[in-house]
Amino acid sequence: MYNKIMVAMALDHGVSAQTMNIAQALLNEGGEVVALHVHEAPEGSVRAYVDEKIIAASFEKARTDLSAKLAAYPGVNGVLVEGHSARAIIDYAVSHDIDCIVLGSHKPGLSDYFLGSTSARVVRHAPCAVHVHRSDT
């Protein structure tokens, strides 16, 4: 099994409980689970039209939502980062010596038929094992 597992938390999808349970099942005794949520703030020219207070409030709401989801999982370290989802997940895994990434995948569109776009990118570029939980929705 694994000593350091990262669960990629998509706070707007309903798969957090399943992915957390999968991580707990894959974890070695004495291992660590990190729950990572990537906050994707507006980028480029769009950011010029969005009030910084709204972006900051959105980031704080994500922090609150992450804490609420993790309340049922004592000992799980919640981490909130800003960036592009797939890239931030991979970068965090590299810089924190993650053994396994657990993430959910929703029903994808035609361009990423078998996995969602974030899941597909993580699977292709992750430096470690990746477990993808395919949701029904």
DSSP file (Angstrom, degrees, kcal/mol; ACC not computed):
  #  RESIDUE AA STRUCTURE BP1 BP2  ACC     N-H-->O    O-->H-N    N-H-->O    O-->H-N    TCO  KAPPA ALPHA  PHI   PSI    X-CA   Y-CA   Z-CA
    1    1 A M              0   0    0      0, 0.0     2,-0.3     0, 0.0    26,-0.2   0.000 360.0 360.0 360.0-156.2    0.0    0.0    0.0
    2    2 A Y  E     -a   27   0A   0     24,-2.3    26,-3.4    21,-0.2     3,-0.2  -0.875 360.0-161.3-126.3 149.3    1.0    3.7    0.3
    3    3 A N  E    S+     0   0A   0     -2,-0.3    29,-3.1     1,-0.3     2,-0.4   0.741  88.0  31.1 -95.9 -28.6    2.6    5.9    3.0
    4    4 A K  E    S+a   32   0A   0     27,-0.2    95,-2.8    93,-0.1    96,-1.4  -0.898  71.3 178.4-138.6 106.4    1.6    9.3    1.7
    5    5 A I  E     -ab  33 100A   0     27,-2.7    29,-2.9    -2,-0.4     2,-0.5  -0.887  14.2-155.9-112.8 135.7   -1.6    9.7   -0.3
    6    6 A M  E     -ab  34 101A   0     94,-2.6    96,-3.0    -2,-0.4     2,-0.6  -0.947   4.8-157.6-109.0 128.6   -3.1   12.8   -1.7
    7    7 A V  E     -ab  35 102A   0     27,-3.2    29,-2.6    -2,-0.5     2,-0.8  -0.930  14.8-140.1-102.7 119.0   -6.8   13.0   -2.4
    8    8 A A  E     -a   36   0A   0     94,-2.4     2,-0.7    -2,-0.6    96,-0.5  -0.709  20.9-152.9 -79.9 114.1   -7.6   15.6   -5.0
    9    9 A M        -     0   0    0     27,-3.6     2,-0.8    -2,-0.8    29,-0.4  -0.803  15.6-169.9 -97.1 115.9  -10.8   17.3   -3.6
   10   10 A A    >   -     0   0    0     -2,-0.7     3,-1.9     1,-0.1     5,-0.3  -0.893   9.5-163.4 -99.4 103.0  -13.2   18.8   -6.1
   11   11 A L  T 3  S+     0   0    0     -2,-0.8    -1,-0.1     1,-0.3     5,-0.0   0.693  84.5  54.7 -65.9 -19.1  -15.5   20.6   -3.7
   12   12 A D  T 3  S+     0   0    0     -3,-0.1     2,-0.3     2,-0.0    -1,-0.3   0.398  98.2  73.8 -96.1   3.5  -18.2   21.1   -6.3
   13   13 A H  S X  S-     0   0    0     -3,-1.9     3,-0.6    93,-0.0    -3,-0.1  -0.869  80.2-130.0-113.3 151.6  -18.4   17.4   -7.2
   14   14 A G  T 3  S+     0   0    0     -2,-0.3     4,-0.2     1,-0.2     3,-0.1  -0.032  83.7  90.3 -91.7  32.4  -20.0   14.8   -4.9
   15   15 A V  T 3>  +     0   0    0     -5,-0.3     4,-2.5     1,-0.1     5,-0.3   0.374  50.0 102.7-108.2   5.2  -17.3   12.2   -4.9
   16   16 A S  H <> S+     0   0    0     -3,-0.6     4,-2.5     1,-0.2     5,-0.2   0.892  81.3  50.5 -58.1 -43.3  -15.2   13.4   -1.9
   17   17 A A  H  > S+     0   0    0      1,-0.2     4,-2.1     2,-0.2    -1,-0.2   0.916 112.5  47.2 -63.0 -42.3  -16.6   10.7    0.5
   18   18 A Q  H  > S+     0   0    0     -4,-0.2     4,-2.2     2,-0.2    -2,-0.2   0.927 113.7  46.4 -65.7 -44.7  -15.8    7.9   -1.9
   19   19 A T  H  X S+     0   0    0     -4,-2.5     4,-2.3     1,-0.2    -2,-0.2   0.871 112.0  51.2 -68.9 -35.0  -12.3    9.1   -2.7
   20   20 A M  H  X S+     0   0    0     -4,-2.5     4,-2.3    -5,-0.3    -1,-0.2   0.911 110.4  49.4 -65.9 -40.8  -11.5    9.7    1.0
   21   21 A N  H  X S+     0   0    0     -4,-2.1     4,-1.9    -5,-0.2    -2,-0.2   0.888 110.2  51.0 -64.7 -38.6  -12.7    6.1    1.8
   22   22 A I  H  X S+     0   0    0     -4,-2.2     4,-1.8     2,-0.2    -2,-0.2   0.930 109.8  50.1 -62.9 -45.1  -10.5    4.8   -1.1
   23   23 A A  H  X S+     0   0    0     -4,-2.3     4,-1.0     1,-0.2    -2,-0.2   0.911 109.1  51.2 -60.4 -42.9   -7.5    6.6    0.3
   24   24 A Q  H  < S+     0   0    0     -4,-2.3     3,-0.4     1,-0.2    -1,-0.2   0.881 110.1  50.1 -62.2 -37.8   -8.1    5.3    3.8
   25   25 A A  H  < S+     0   0    0     -4,-1.9    -1,-0.2     1,-0.2    -2,-0.2   0.825 113.2  45.8 -69.8 -31.5   -8.2    1.7    2.4
   26   26 A L  H  < S+     0   0    0     -4,-1.8   -24,-2.3    -5,-0.1     2,-0.3   0.559  91.7 106.6 -86.7  -8.8   -5.0    2.2    0.5
   27   27 A L  E  <  -a    2   0A   0     -4,-1.0   -24,-0.2    -3,-0.4     2,-0.1  -0.532  66.7-130.6 -81.8 132.2   -3.1    3.7    3.3
   28   28 A N  E >   -     0   0A   0    -26,-3.4     3,-2.3    -2,-0.3     2,-0.1  -0.404  44.0 -84.3 -67.9 153.7   -0.4    1.9    5.3
   29   29 A E  E 3  S+     0   0A   0      1,-0.3    -1,-0.1    -2,-0.1     3,-0.1  -0.422 121.3  19.6 -59.2 131.8   -0.6    2.0    9.0
   30   30 A G  E 3  S+     0   0A   0      1,-0.2    -1,-0.3    -2,-0.1    -2,-0.1   0.467  99.7 133.3  84.0   2.0    1.0    5.2   10.2
   31   31 A G  E <   -     0   0A   0     -3,-2.3     2,-0.4   -29,-0.1    -1,-0.2  -0.123  51.5-118.8 -79.1 180.0    0.7    6.7    6.8
   32   32 A E  E     -a    4   0A   0    -29,-3.1   -27,-2.7    -3,-0.1     2,-0.5  -0.961  13.3-158.8-127.5 137.5   -0.6   10.2    5.9
   33   33 A V  E     -a    5   0A   0     -2,-0.4    44,-1.9    42,-0.4     2,-0.5  -0.971   8.4-167.8-114.6 129.3   -3.5   11.4    3.8
   34   34 A V  E     -ac   6  77A   0    -29,-2.9   -27,-3.2    -2,-0.5     2,-0.7  -0.969   9.6-152.0-114.9 128.6   -3.5   15.0    2.4
   35   35 A A  E     -ac   7  78A   0     42,-2.7    44,-3.1    -2,-0.5     2,-0.5  -0.902  18.1-168.4-101.9 114.6   -6.7   16.4    0.9
   36   36 A L  E     -ac   8  79A   0    -29,-2.6   -27,-3.6    -2,-0.7     2,-0.5  -0.888  10.5-174.1-109.5 128.0   -5.8   19.0   -1.7
   37   37 A H  E     - c   0  80A   0     42,-2.6    44,-2.3    -2,-0.5     2,-0.6  -0.982  14.0-148.9-117.2 133.3   -8.2   21.4   -3.3
   38   38 A V  E     - c   0  81A   0     -2,-0.5     2,-0.7   -29,-0.4    44,-0.2  -0.894   7.4-151.4-102.6 118.8   -7.1   23.6   -6.2
   39   39 A H  E     - c   0  82A   0     42,-3.6    44,-1.9    -2,-0.6     2,-1.0  -0.804   7.3-154.4 -89.3 118.1   -8.9   26.9   -6.3
   40   40 A E        -     0   0    0     -2,-0.7    44,-0.1    42,-0.2     3,-0.1  -0.788  14.3-170.8 -98.4  96.6   -9.0   28.1   -9.9
   41   41 A A        -     0   0    0     -2,-1.0     6,-0.1     1,-0.1    14,-0.0  -0.449  39.5 -80.1 -79.4 157.8   -9.3   31.9   -9.9
   42   42 A P        -     0   0    0      0, 0.0     2,-0.2     0, 0.0    -1,-0.1  -0.294  54.3-157.0 -57.8 142.3   -9.9   33.8  -13.1
   43   43 A E    >>  -     0   0    0     -3,-0.1     3,-1.2     4,-0.0     4,-0.6  -0.717  41.9  -2.1-118.3 168.0   -6.8   34.2  -15.2
   44   44 A G  H >> S-     0   0    0      1,-0.3     3,-0.7    -2,-0.2     4,-0.6  -0.144 124.8  -9.7  58.4-139.9   -5.6   36.6  -17.9
   45   45 A S  H >4 S+     0   0    0      1,-0.2     3,-0.5     2,-0.2     4,-0.4   0.748 129.0  66.5 -67.6 -23.8   -7.9   39.3  -19.2
   46   46 A V  H X4 S+     0   0    0     -3,-1.2     3,-1.8     1,-0.2     4,-0.4   0.897  93.0  60.8 -62.9 -39.2  -10.9   37.9  -17.3
   47   47 A R  H X< S+     0   0    0     -3,-0.7     3,-1.1    -4,-0.6    -1,-0.2   0.804  93.3  64.9 -60.4 -29.3   -9.2   38.7  -14.0
   48   48 A A  T << S+     0   0    0     -4,-0.6    -1,-0.3    -3,-0.5    -2,-0.2   0.741 104.3  46.6 -64.9 -21.7   -9.1   42.4  -14.9
   49   49 A Y  T <  S+     0   0    0     -3,-1.8     2,-0.5    -4,-0.4    -1,-0.2   0.405  98.1  81.7-101.6   0.7  -12.9   42.5  -14.8
   50   50 A V  S <  S-     0   0    0     -3,-1.1     2,-0.1    -4,-0.4     5,-0.0  -0.925  83.6-117.6-112.6 129.2  -13.4   40.6  -11.5
   51   51 A D    >>  -     0   0    0     -2,-0.5     4,-1.6     1,-0.1     3,-0.8  -0.387  16.9-133.7 -62.6 133.9  -13.1   42.4   -8.2
   52   52 A E  H 3> S+     0   0    0      1,-0.3     4,-2.7     2,-0.2     5,-0.2   0.805 105.8  61.5 -60.3 -30.2  -10.3   41.1   -6.1
   53   53 A K  H 3> S+     0   0    0      2,-0.2     4,-2.4     1,-0.2    -1,-0.3   0.873 102.9  50.2 -64.7 -35.7  -12.6   41.0   -3.1
   54   54 A I  H <> S+     0   0    0     -3,-0.8     4,-2.3     2,-0.2    -2,-0.2   0.909 111.1  48.2 -67.9 -41.9  -14.8   38.5   -4.9
   55   55 A I  H  X S+     0   0    0     -4,-1.6     4,-2.2     2,-0.2    -2,-0.2   0.927 112.9  48.1 -63.5 -44.6  -11.8   36.3   -5.7
   56   56 A A  H  X S+     0   0    0     -4,-2.7     4,-2.3     1,-0.2    -2,-0.2   0.897 111.4  50.4 -63.1 -40.9  -10.6   36.5   -2.1
   57   57 A A  H  X S+     0   0    0     -4,-2.4     4,-2.3     1,-0.2    -1,-0.2   0.886 109.5  51.5 -64.5 -38.5  -14.2   35.6   -0.8
   58   58 A S  H  X S+     0   0    0     -4,-2.3     4,-2.1     2,-0.2    -2,-0.2   0.903 109.4  50.0 -63.7 -41.7  -14.3   32.7   -3.2
   59   59 A F  H  X S+     0   0    0     -4,-2.2     4,-2.0     2,-0.2    -2,-0.2   0.915 111.6  48.2 -62.9 -43.7  -10.9   31.4   -1.9
   60   60 A E  H  X S+     0   0    0     -4,-2.3     4,-2.4     2,-0.2    -2,-0.2   0.868 109.2  53.2 -67.0 -36.4  -12.1   31.7    1.7
   61   61 A K  H  X S+     0   0    0     -4,-2.3     4,-2.9     2,-0.2    -1,-0.2   0.907 108.0  50.9 -63.6 -40.3  -15.4   29.9    0.9
   62   62 A A  H  X S+     0   0    0     -4,-2.1     4,-2.6     2,-0.2    -2,-0.2   0.903 109.2  51.2 -62.2 -40.4  -13.3   27.1   -0.6
   63   63 A R  H  X S+     0   0    0     -4,-2.0     4,-2.2     2,-0.2    -2,-0.2   0.922 112.7  45.8 -61.6 -44.3  -11.2   27.0    2.6
   64   64 A T  H  X S+     0   0    0     -4,-2.4     4,-2.3     2,-0.2    -2,-0.2   0.922 113.3  48.9 -65.1 -45.0  -14.4   26.7    4.7
   65   65 A D  H  X S+     0   0    0     -4,-2.9     4,-2.3     2,-0.2    -2,-0.2   0.890 110.8  50.7 -62.8 -40.3  -15.9   24.1    2.4
   66   66 A L  H  X S+     0   0    0     -4,-2.6     4,-1.9     2,-0.2    -1,-0.2   0.931 110.5  49.0 -63.5 -45.8  -12.7   22.0    2.5
   67   67 A S  H  X S+     0   0    0     -4,-2.2     4,-0.7     1,-0.2    -2,-0.2   0.903 111.1  50.6 -59.9 -41.8  -12.7   22.2    6.3
   68   68 A A  H >< S+     0   0    0     -4,-2.3     3,-0.8     1,-0.2     4,-0.4   0.913 110.4  48.5 -64.2 -42.9  -16.3   21.1    6.5
   69   69 A K  H >< S+     0   0    0     -4,-2.3     3,-0.6     1,-0.2    -1,-0.2   0.841 112.7  49.2 -65.6 -31.8  -15.8   18.1    4.2
   70   70 A L  H >< S+     0   0    0     -4,-1.9     3,-2.2     1,-0.2     6,-0.3   0.525  83.1  91.8 -86.9  -5.3  -12.8   17.0    6.2
   71   71 A A  T << S+     0   0    0     -3,-0.8    -1,-0.2    -4,-0.7    -2,-0.1   0.829  85.9  53.1 -58.1 -31.7  -14.5   17.2    9.6
   72   72 A A  T <  S+     0   0    0     -3,-0.6    -1,-0.3    -4,-0.4    -2,-0.1   0.476 103.2  63.2 -81.5  -2.1  -15.5   13.6    9.3
   73   73 A Y  S X  S-     0   0    0     -3,-2.2     3,-1.7     3,-0.1    -1,-0.2  -0.680  74.0-163.4-126.9  77.1  -11.8   12.6    8.6
   74   74 A P  T 3  S+     0   0    0      0, 0.0     3,-0.1     0, 0.0    -3,-0.1  -0.306  76.0  26.9 -61.5 142.3   -9.7   13.3   11.7
   75   75 A G  T 3  S+     0   0    0      1,-0.3     2,-0.5   -43,-0.0   -42,-0.4   0.323  87.5 124.6  89.4  -8.5   -6.0   13.4   11.0
   76   76 A V    <   -     0   0    0     -3,-1.7     2,-0.6    -6,-0.3    -1,-0.3  -0.755  57.9-136.8 -87.2 127.3   -6.4   14.3    7.3
   77   77 A N  E     -c   34   0A   0    -44,-1.9   -42,-2.7    -2,-0.5     2,-0.4  -0.745  14.3-148.0 -87.1 118.9   -4.4   17.4    6.4
   78   78 A G  E     -c   35   0A   0     -2,-0.6     2,-0.4   -44,-0.2   -42,-0.2  -0.740  15.6-173.6 -89.2 132.3   -6.4   19.8    4.2
   79   79 A V  E     -c   36   0A   0    -44,-3.1   -42,-2.6    -2,-0.4     2,-0.5  -0.991   7.9-165.0-128.4 132.2   -4.4   21.9    1.8
   80   80 A L  E     +c   37   0A   0     -2,-0.4     2,-0.3   -44,-0.2   -42,-0.2  -0.975  15.7 170.7-119.0 122.8   -5.8   24.7   -0.4
   81   81 A V  E     -c   38   0A   0    -44,-2.3   -42,-3.6    -2,-0.5     2,-0.4  -0.869  27.0-127.9-126.4 161.7   -3.7   26.0   -3.4
   82   82 A E  E     +c   39   0A   0     -2,-0.3     2,-0.3   -44,-0.2   -42,-0.2  -0.902  59.2  67.9-110.4 139.6   -4.4   28.3   -6.3
   83   83 A G  S    S-     0   0    0    -44,-1.9     2,-0.4    -2,-0.4   -42,-0.1  -0.979  87.2 -28.4 155.1-164.3   -3.8   27.3   -9.9
   84   84 A H     >  -     0   0    0     -2,-0.3     4,-3.0     1,-0.1     5,-0.3  -0.738  60.7-126.4 -85.0 133.0   -4.8   25.1  -12.7
   85   85 A S  H  > S+     0   0    0     -2,-0.4     4,-2.3     1,-0.2     5,-0.2   0.904 101.3  37.9 -51.6 -60.9   -6.2   21.8  -11.3
   86   86 A A  H  > S+     0   0    0      1,-0.2     4,-2.3     2,-0.2    -1,-0.2   0.926 119.7  47.0 -61.6 -46.6   -4.1   19.2  -13.1
   87   87 A R  H  > S+     0   0    0      1,-0.2     4,-2.7     2,-0.2    -1,-0.2   0.904 113.0  48.9 -63.0 -42.7   -0.9   21.1  -13.0
   88   88 A A  H  X S+     0   0    0     -4,-3.0     4,-2.4     2,-0.2    -1,-0.2   0.884 110.6  50.9 -66.5 -38.6   -1.3   22.0   -9.3
   89   89 A I  H  X S+     0   0    0     -4,-2.3     4,-2.2    -5,-0.3    -2,-0.2   0.942 114.0  44.0 -62.3 -47.9   -2.1   18.4   -8.4
   90   90 A I  H  X S+     0   0    0     -4,-2.3     4,-2.3    -5,-0.2    -2,-0.2   0.926 113.6  50.2 -64.5 -45.9    1.0   17.1  -10.2
   91   91 A D  H  X S+     0   0    0     -4,-2.7     4,-2.5     1,-0.2    -1,-0.2   0.900 111.3  48.8 -60.7 -41.4    3.3   19.9   -8.8
   92   92 A Y  H  X S+     0   0    0     -4,-2.4     4,-1.5     1,-0.2    -1,-0.2   0.920 110.0  51.7 -65.5 -42.4    2.1   19.2   -5.2
   93   93 A A  H  <>S+     0   0    0     -4,-2.2     5,-2.0    -5,-0.2     4,-0.3   0.907 112.9  45.8 -59.7 -42.3    2.7   15.5   -5.7
   94   94 A V  H ><5S+     0   0    0     -4,-2.3     3,-1.0     1,-0.2    -2,-0.2   0.944 115.3  44.6 -65.7 -49.2    6.2   16.1   -6.9
   95   95 A S  H 3<5S+     0   0    0     -4,-2.5    -1,-0.2     1,-0.2    -2,-0.2   0.627 118.9  42.0 -76.7 -12.5    7.2   18.6   -4.2
   96   96 A H  T 3<5S-     0   0    0     -4,-1.5    -1,-0.2    -5,-0.2    -2,-0.2   0.172 106.2-116.6-120.1  17.6    5.7   16.6   -1.3
   97   97 A D  T < 5 -     0   0    0     -3,-1.0     2,-0.3    -4,-0.3    -3,-0.2   0.892  42.7-172.9  51.2  49.7    6.8   13.1   -2.2
   98   98 A I      < -     0   0    0     -5,-2.0   -93,-0.2    -6,-0.2    -1,-0.2  -0.561  17.7-162.8 -75.0 135.1    3.3   11.7   -2.7
   99   99 A D  S    S+     0   0    0    -95,-2.8    30,-1.5     1,-0.3     2,-0.3   0.787  73.3  11.5 -85.7 -32.6    3.1    7.9   -3.2
  100  100 A C  E     -bd   5 129A   0    -96,-1.4   -94,-2.6    28,-0.2     2,-0.5  -0.996  60.4-150.0-151.5 139.6   -0.4    7.8   -4.6
  101  101 A I  E     -bd   6 130A   0     28,-2.3    30,-3.4    -2,-0.3     2,-0.5  -0.948  12.1-164.9-109.9 130.3   -3.0   10.3   -5.9
  102  102 A V  E     +bd   7 131A   0    -96,-3.0   -94,-2.4    -2,-0.5     2,-0.3  -0.973  21.4 157.3-114.5 125.4   -6.7    9.4   -5.5
  103  103 A L  E     - d   0 132A   0     28,-2.3    30,-2.7    -2,-0.5     2,-0.2  -0.981  33.9-121.2-145.9 158.4   -9.1   11.5   -7.5
  104  104 A G  E     - d   0 133A   0    -96,-0.5     2,-0.4    -2,-0.3    30,-0.2  -0.585  16.5-155.8 -96.0 160.0  -12.6   11.3   -8.9
  105  105 A S  E     - d   0 134A   0     28,-2.3    30,-2.5    -2,-0.2     2,-0.1  -0.988   6.5-152.1-138.0 127.4  -13.7   11.6  -12.5
  106  106 A H        -     0   0    0     -2,-0.4    10,-0.1    28,-0.2    30,-0.1  -0.323  49.0 -66.9 -85.8 174.7  -17.1   12.6  -13.6
  107  107 A K        -     0   0    0     -2,-0.1    -1,-0.1     1,-0.1     7,-0.1  -0.516  66.9-141.0 -63.3 119.8  -18.8   11.5  -16.9
  108  108 A P        -     0   0    0      0, 0.0     8,-0.1     0, 0.0     5,-0.1  -0.237   4.4-111.9 -84.2 169.7  -16.6   13.2  -19.5
  109  109 A G    >   -     0   0    0      6,-0.1     3,-0.7     3,-0.1     6,-0.1  -0.223  48.7 -82.7 -83.9-175.5  -17.3   14.9  -22.7
  110  110 A L  G >  S+     0   0    0      1,-0.2     3,-0.9     2,-0.1     4,-0.1   0.838 124.5  60.0 -61.7 -36.3  -16.3   13.5  -26.1
  111  111 A S  G 3  S+     0   0    0      1,-0.3    -1,-0.2     2,-0.1     2,-0.1   0.799 119.4  27.3 -67.8 -27.6  -12.7   14.9  -26.0
  112  112 A D  G <  S+     0   0    0     -3,-0.7    -1,-0.3     1,-0.1    -2,-0.1  -0.531  78.8 163.2-128.1  64.9  -11.9   12.9  -22.8
  113  113 A Y  S <  S+     0   0    0     -3,-0.9    -1,-0.1     1,-0.2    -2,-0.1   0.852  72.0  36.5 -59.5 -43.2  -14.3   10.0  -23.2
  114  114 A F  S    S+     0   0    0      1,-0.1     2,-0.3    -4,-0.1    -1,-0.2   0.818 128.5  16.0 -85.0 -30.2  -12.8    7.5  -20.7
  115  115 A L  S    S-     0   0    0     -6,-0.1    -1,-0.1    -8,-0.1    -6,-0.1  -0.937  86.7 -97.4-135.2 158.8  -11.7   10.0  -18.0
  116  116 A G     >  -     0   0    0     -2,-0.3     4,-2.9    -8,-0.1     5,-0.2  -0.325  45.4-103.9 -67.9 163.0  -12.4   13.6  -17.2
  117  117 A S  H  > S+     0   0    0      1,-0.2     4,-2.1     2,-0.2     5,-0.2   0.886 120.1  46.2 -62.4 -41.7   -9.9   16.1  -18.5
  118  118 A T  H  > S+     0   0    0      2,-0.2     4,-2.5     1,-0.2    -1,-0.2   0.948 115.0  47.5 -65.1 -47.0   -8.2   16.7  -15.1
  119  119 A S  H  > S+     0   0    0      1,-0.2     4,-2.8     2,-0.2     5,-0.2   0.916 110.7  52.1 -58.6 -44.2   -8.0   13.0  -14.3
  120  120 A A  H  X S+     0   0    0     -4,-2.9     4,-2.0     1,-0.2    -1,-0.2   0.914 111.2  46.5 -60.9 -43.5   -6.7   12.3  -17.8
  121  121 A R  H  X S+     0   0    0     -4,-2.1     4,-1.8    -5,-0.2    -1,-0.2   0.907 113.0  49.1 -66.0 -41.5   -3.9   14.9  -17.4
  122  122 A V  H  X S+     0   0    0     -4,-2.5     4,-2.4     1,-0.2    -2,-0.2   0.932 110.6  50.4 -64.3 -45.2   -3.0   13.7  -13.9
  123  123 A V  H  < S+     0   0    0     -4,-2.8    -1,-0.2     1,-0.2    -2,-0.2   0.905 113.3  46.7 -58.5 -42.1   -2.8   10.1  -15.0
  124  124 A R  H  < S+     0   0    0     -4,-2.0    -1,-0.2    -5,-0.2    -2,-0.2   0.821 126.3  25.3 -70.3 -31.2   -0.6   11.0  -18.0
  125  125 A H  H  < S+     0   0    0     -4,-1.8    -2,-0.2    -5,-0.1    -1,-0.2   0.493  85.0 119.5-118.8  -3.8    1.9   13.2  -16.0
  126  126 A A     <  -     0   0    0     -4,-2.4     4,-0.1    -5,-0.2   -36,-0.1  -0.337  55.4-142.7 -67.5 145.3    1.9   12.1  -12.3
  127  127 A P  S    S+     0   0    0      0, 0.0     2,-0.2     0, 0.0    -1,-0.1   0.327  81.4  36.2 -87.1   7.8    5.1   10.9  -10.9
  128  128 A C  S    S-     0   0    0      1,-0.1   -28,-0.2    -5,-0.0   -29,-0.1  -0.777 104.1 -54.7-144.8-176.5    3.4    8.3   -8.8
  129  129 A A  E     -d  100   0A   0    -30,-1.5   -28,-2.3    -2,-0.2     2,-0.4  -0.383  48.6-156.7 -66.2 147.4    0.5    5.8   -8.8
  130  130 A V  E     -d  101   0A   0    -30,-0.2     2,-0.6    -4,-0.1   -28,-0.2  -0.996   7.8-164.0-130.7 128.6   -2.9    7.3   -9.5
  131  131 A H  E     -d  102   0A   0    -30,-3.4   -28,-2.3    -2,-0.4     2,-0.5  -0.959  10.9-162.7-111.7 119.7   -6.2    5.8   -8.5
  132  132 A V  E     -d  103   0A   0     -2,-0.6     2,-0.6   -30,-0.2   -28,-0.2  -0.895   5.7-157.1-107.3 125.4   -9.2    7.2  -10.3
  133  133 A H  E     -d  104   0A   0    -30,-2.7   -28,-2.3    -2,-0.5     2,-0.7  -0.901  13.0-146.8 -99.7 118.1  -12.7    6.7   -9.0
  134  134 A R  E     -d  105   0A   0     -2,-0.6   -28,-0.2   -30,-0.2     2,-0.1  -0.765  14.9-150.0 -88.7 116.0  -15.3    7.0  -11.8
  135  135 A S        -     0   0    0    -30,-2.5  -120,-0.0    -2,-0.7    -1,-0.0  -0.345  19.4-121.8 -81.4 166.2  -18.5    8.5  -10.4
  136  136 A D              0   0    0      1,-0.2    -1,-0.1    -2,-0.1   -30,-0.1   0.645 360.0 360.0 -80.7 -15.8  -22.0    7.8  -11.8
  137  137 A T              0   0    0    -32,-0.1    -1,-0.2   -30,-0.0   -31,-0.1   0.419 360.0 360.0-107.2 360.0  -22.7   11.5  -12.6
